[in-house]
Amino acid sequence: MDDLVITVDEAAQKLRVSRWTLYTLIRSNQLRTIKIGRRRLVPVDALAECVDNLKAVA
């Protein structure tokens, strides 16, 4: 079964950006996340959405 959510570090690796840049995307509502307890996780489909939105702006 494929992962439904990944950690912030894993998302940063997949997008090839730093954690700082990833948190900037989260704070600016360009990347959807969920919280489970104290953990912030990124839905895998949110990565594709984020890239599509960034392409539309570029």
Backbone hydrogen bonds, N-H to C=O, Kabsch-Sander energy under -0.5 kcal/mol:
donor,donor_aa,acceptor,acceptor_aa,energy
6,I,42,V,-2.4
8,V,40,R,-0.6
11,A,7,T,-2.4
12,A,8,V,-2.5
13,Q,9,D,-2.1
14,K,10,E,-2.4
15,L,11,A,-2.3
16,R,12,A,-0.8
17,V,12,A,-2.3
22,L,18,S,-2.1
23,Y,19,R,-2.8
24,T,20,W,-1.8
25,L,21,T,-2.1
26,I,22,L,-2.0
27,R,23,Y,-2.8
28,S,24,T,-1.9
29,N,26,I,-1.6
30,Q,25,L,-2.6
31,L,25,L,-1.2
34,I,41,L,-2.8
36,I,39,R,-2.4
37,G,35,K,-0.5
39,R,36,I,-2.0
41,L,34,I,-3.1
41,L,39,R,-0.6
42,V,6,I,-3.1
44,V,4,L,-2.3
46,A,43,P,-1.1
47,L,43,P,-0.7
47,L,44,V,-1.1
48,A,44,V,-0.9
49,E,45,D,-1.7
50,C,46,A,-2.4
51,V,47,L,-2.3
52,D,48,A,-2.5
53,N,49,E,-2.6
54,L,50,C,-2.5
55,K,51,V,-2.3
56,A,52,D,-1.9
57,V,53,N,-1.4
58,A,54,L,-1.7
